[in-house]
Amino acid sequence: MTTQYGNQSTGQQHNGAPKAGASDNVFSIIAIVLGVIGFIFLPIVFALGGLIMAIIAKTVRRERLATIAIVVSAVGLVGGMVLGAIFASM
């Protein structure tokens, strides 16, 4: 971009549209939500699905939040099973 005073640059660079931050971590965000749901309700289904999605996000898609999603889903899986065992024995 030039000014009206000749070929002087205005210092602005246009490199296309800015990259959306949340769109890079779609699998990780879904895995985190599934891990939290799995902690409360059906951990074998939801937390295990979240763990699988988190592993895919880590290995295939290289997402930033994948490690957090793995931890949340694993805690949801184990914690949901323990919580279910406690409530089942009451």
N, C-alpha and C positions, 0 to 999 in steps of 0.2 A: 504494500500500500504506500502510495506516495502522497506528499502534500502539494498544495497549490504553488509552492515556492520552488519547485524543481523535483529532482529525483531523490530527495532526502527521505529516508525511511522514518516511519513514525515509531518504530520499535515494537509494534504489535506483530505477533506471529499468528498465523491461522493454520493450525494443523488438523483441521477437521473438527467434528463434533467431540465434545468431551466424553470420556468413557464413563459409563455409569458404574458406581461402586458396588451396588447390590447385585447387579446382573452377573458379576464375576463369581459370586458365591451362592448360586441358586441351590445346587445340590447340598451344600453345607448347611444352609439355612433350613431347608426341608428336613435334613437329617437331625438337626438340633430340635426342631419342633416334634418330630417323631420320637426322639429320645425322651423328651419331657412327657409326652402323652403316654409313652410306654412305661414310665415310672408309675403312673396312676392307673392305667387301664391296659390290659392285655400286653404285657411286656414281650412275650414271645413274638407277637405279630408286629407291633409298632416299633419297639426299641431295636429289634433285630433288623427290621427293614431300614431303620435309621442308621444302624451300624454298617449295613451293606452299602447304603448310599454314601456314607461318610468315607468309606474305604475307596469307593469309585471316585469320589471327589478328590481324594488325596493322590491316588495313583494315576488316574487317567486325565483328570481335568486340572490338577495342580492348583486347587483353590486354597486361599489363605486361611479360611476358617475351618478347614477340614480336620485339623488336629483337635480343635475344640469340639467339633461335631462327633469325632470318634470318642472322646472322653465322655461327653454328655450322653451319647447313646449307650456306651458301655455301663455307665453308672445307672442309667434308666433301666437297662436290661437286668443287671444284678440287683439293684435296689427294688425294682418292681417285683422280682421273684421273691426276695426276702420279705417285702411288705405283703405280698400275697400269701406267703407261708405263715406269717404272723396272724393275719386275719383269718386264715383257714383253720388255725389251731384254736381260735377263741370259741 
